[in-house]
Amino acid sequence: MIGVAPLGAPGQVQDPIALAEIELCGDLMIAASSANVDRLSQASIDEILRVREDRRTSR
């Protein structure tokens, strides 16, 4: 690939928040593709995204 820095290259920056968001999106896509329903429920999404109970009730 042109323009892609190799891992560990000088000046390479890793954003831990972005990496965590990418991982959660991947988890959500895997769950959605393996579900036996058209749409995941909000409770299922919250579980997949590891939303704590106290956050769900404060909305």
C-alpha positions as MATLAB code, in Angstrom:
seq = 'MIGVAPLGAPGQVQDPIALAEIELCGDLMIAASSANVDRLSQASIDEILRVREDRRTSR';
ca = [
       0.000    0.000    0.000;
       1.277    3.417   -0.874;
       1.407    6.045    1.857;
       0.987    3.700    4.820;
       3.642    3.893    7.524;
       4.946    0.556    8.787;
       4.146   -0.371   12.379;
       6.563    1.210   14.809;
       7.600    3.898   12.349;
       8.989    7.106   13.837;
       6.234    9.622   14.415;
       3.518    6.996   14.370;
       0.692    7.959   16.700;
      -1.816    5.576   18.218;
      -5.079    6.910   19.569;
      -6.292    4.515   22.281;
      -9.801    5.982   22.233;
     -10.115    5.536   18.471;
      -8.795    1.969   18.744;
     -11.342    1.171   21.471;
     -14.160    2.639   19.346;
     -13.069    0.551   16.365;
     -13.065   -2.584   18.527;
     -16.571   -1.827   19.849;
     -17.849   -1.210   16.307;
     -16.379   -4.543   15.263;
     -18.094   -6.262   18.198;
     -21.380   -4.645   17.197;
     -21.039   -5.685   13.546;
     -20.232   -9.279   14.515;
     -23.236   -9.437   16.840;
     -25.546   -7.903   14.232;
     -24.413  -10.266   11.504;
     -24.885  -13.334   13.682;
     -28.260  -12.284   15.148;
     -31.426  -14.105   14.134;
     -33.424  -10.855   14.019;
     -33.579   -7.901   11.620;
     -32.547   -5.388   14.287;
     -30.788   -5.680   17.619;
     -32.729   -4.401   20.600;
     -31.418   -1.414   22.533;
     -30.682   -3.734   25.462;
     -28.614   -6.011   23.202;
     -26.693   -3.063   21.811;
     -26.018   -1.739   25.310;
     -24.753   -5.162   26.370;
     -22.473   -5.464   23.332;
     -21.116   -1.946   23.853;
     -20.735   -2.628   27.585;
     -22.987    0.252   28.656;
     -23.345    0.204   32.412;
     -26.793    0.030   33.978;
     -26.435    3.408   35.727;
     -25.736    5.130   32.375;
     -28.815    3.573   30.767;
     -31.139    4.806   33.498;
     -29.779    8.375   33.510;
     -30.905    9.178   29.933;
];
